[in-house]
């Protein structure tokens, strides 16, 4: 197998499970994560460190991390919204944490009850803690609503670039761009990644695209075209029917991997085993709708 | 409204209706076409001229064309598989005919029971007839299975270029590339349109992409990137669940128009009216599943 040329960062066990009503039993989560690893995924966001009262789906985050860490060579990530969550995550042994930092002030206040400037200070405090207790752990700031906001509408490029500079200035190792609301388009993706890279260079992180209006893969292609090499996605497109049934949230890992592999861009992921990983996901969330076209159509004749 | 920079060629009333089992009553077809025109579509493939025994859904093609022609400024197209169909189409008054010409020999024999060379001769005969009885009508050859074939597997670029040269040599005004089987990927789309344009120049026609494995819009973006400006698509993604329910065939017009408009590329199409055109489609095909994410999600906040 060719060495991977892009990194597919699977966010289903966090972003996906956090967005559905049902809580997946821990044993099913572990089986699902094992299947994702077996398919060749090398970075998995396995949980959120948040109060169980707010997100009971994530109450077992430390246990899930502990199991996930038994897989050598896989980067285990967790989301943390604040310093308290960061401390729990860092003590759990994760390799990387991701902090949601809204580019939209309105979304920041609604999502984490902090202004953007306060969130930058939170990043700074988390970096300090990381330096003290777990210096090997990477810190990513995920710039939410980078492409538009359902509360304030348009988010200016300048606001996104400013926020990228702020979080990197506060010590984050990288800043990714998240299309939280499914408002991105390919021209904007190219333009904004260019601008962010001009500002923070190789600290520019992943493209986290949604498929809300069907543009998820086109936006990933656009990001690839301008040099992005890490892409967040979710098996079965789990996570977020923010508007209506059928309007899936996250980009579907199966279709994303198919796109890159078909283009001759190695992902390190085996599509058949990736599709097989839908079974433990579905077993843990009976009746939950899964998305993705490649699993329905199968691989084309002549595929090698 | 900015003048259109891309042409969205709506194929639902032909490609879509031909692929579903139910037959839409003629009156519903006409209402649907009126709604498509009202939304701003300027090219519509309204039917196939084929024996009604083979495709009863298309038995009213001449009547549908007659009505469609009452809309000034709209290019009315029909598909014809052979000389006999072409004669009926040309006498119906259409502005443009499209002839499916497979790049794959296996598909050609299965689809039209002719070899590719025999199909080239059919194009030549149709061109001759057109010159005699309807010299103003444009003739497009749609190169089916240009990106792969479910029968023979891989279709070589050379075969596609050869077929493009043959049909243009036989007098076709343009040759488009069709991803009949949903096997195209963006790298291949860019490469193949480059090669075909190098061979036949500005006789290179539309990109007809399918969404079978979710790559429809990414492939349209790739085609746009290399200069393609005409895109076939189908309202509600109607047409072709060639593999399984949910695995839609044609690119969804609503999502395609949203992508271009969001990128600032004018289509001339009003998205709200386009979404409204789903109502007469659904009324004429009760219970038929429609696809498309933009109609579910709606337009983003701040959209102008």
Contacts between the chains, C-beta under 8 A, distances in Angstrom:
chain1	res1	chain2	res2	distance
A	148	B	300	5.7
A	148	B	301	7.4
A	148	B	302	6.6
A	149	B	301	7.3
A	150	B	300	7.6
A	150	B	301	5.6
A	151	B	301	7.7
A	152	B	301	7.9
A	153	B	300	7.7
A	153	B	301	4.4
A	153	B	302	2.9
A	154	B	302	4.4
A	181	B	300	7.0
A	182	B	297	6.3
A	182	B	300	7.6
A	183	B	262	8.0
A	183	B	300	4.3
A	185	B	259	6.2
A	185	B	262	3.6
A	185	B	263	4.8
A	186	B	221	5.4
A	186	B	259	7.1
A	186	B	263	6.0
A	187	B	262	7.8
A	187	B	263	4.0
A	187	B	264	6.3
A	187	B	265	7.9
A	188	B	262	7.5
A	188	B	263	7.5
A	211	B	293	6.6
A	212	B	293	6.3
A	212	B	297	4.8
A	213	B	255	6.3
A	213	B	258	5.5
A	213	B	259	8.0
A	213	B	293	5.0
A	213	B	294	4.6
A	213	B	297	5.2
A	213	B	300	7.8
A	214	B	217	6.0
A	214	B	252	6.5
A	214	B	255	3.7
A	214	B	258	7.5
A	214	B	259	7.6
A	214	B	292	7.0
A	214	B	293	3.8
A	214	B	294	6.4
A	215	B	217	5.9
A	215	B	255	7.1
A	215	B	258	7.4
A	215	B	259	5.5
A	215	B	262	7.6
A	217	B	214	6.0
A	217	B	215	5.9
A	217	B	217	6.7
A	217	B	218	4.3
A	218	B	217	4.3
A	218	B	218	4.5
A	218	B	220	7.6
A	218	B	221	4.6
A	218	B	259	6.2
A	220	B	218	7.6
A	221	B	186	5.4
A	221	B	218	4.6
A	221	B	221	6.1
A	221	B	222	6.9
A	222	B	221	6.9
A	225	B	225	8.0
A	242	B	297	7.9
A	243	B	296	6.0
A	243	B	297	4.5
A	243	B	298	6.7
A	244	B	296	4.3
A	244	B	297	6.9
A	245	B	296	7.6
A	246	B	293	7.4
A	246	B	296	5.2
A	247	B	293	5.4
A	247	B	296	4.0
A	247	B	297	4.7
A	248	B	293	7.6
A	252	B	214	6.5
A	255	B	213	6.3
A	255	B	214	3.7
A	255	B	215	7.1
A	258	B	213	5.6
A	258	B	214	7.5
A	258	B	215	7.5
A	259	B	185	6.2
A	259	B	186	7.1
A	259	B	213	8.0
A	259	B	214	7.7
A	259	B	215	5.5
A	259	B	218	6.2
A	262	B	183	8.0
A	262	B	185	3.6
A	262	B	187	7.8
A	262	B	188	7.6
A	262	B	215	7.6
A	263	B	185	4.8
A	263	B	186	6.0
A	263	B	187	4.0
A	263	B	188	7.5
A	264	B	187	6.3
A	265	B	187	7.9
A	292	B	214	7.0
A	293	B	211	6.6
A	293	B	212	6.3
A	293	B	213	5.0
A	293	B	214	3.8
A	293	B	246	7.4
A	293	B	247	5.5
A	293	B	248	7.6
A	294	B	213	4.6
A	294	B	214	6.4
A	296	B	243	6.0
A	296	B	244	4.3
A	296	B	245	7.6
A	296	B	246	5.3
A	296	B	247	4.0
A	297	B	182	6.3
A	297	B	212	4.8
A	297	B	213	5.2
A	297	B	242	7.9
A	297	B	243	4.5
A	297	B	244	6.9
A	297	B	247	4.6
A	298	B	243	6.8
A	300	B	148	5.7
A	300	B	150	7.6
A	300	B	153	7.7
A	300	B	181	7.0
A	300	B	182	7.7
A	300	B	183	4.4
A	300	B	213	7.8
A	301	B	148	7.4
A	301	B	149	7.3
A	301	B	150	5.6
A	301	B	151	7.7
A	301	B	152	7.9
A	301	B	153	4.4
A	302	B	148	6.7
A	302	B	153	2.9
A	302	B	154	4.5
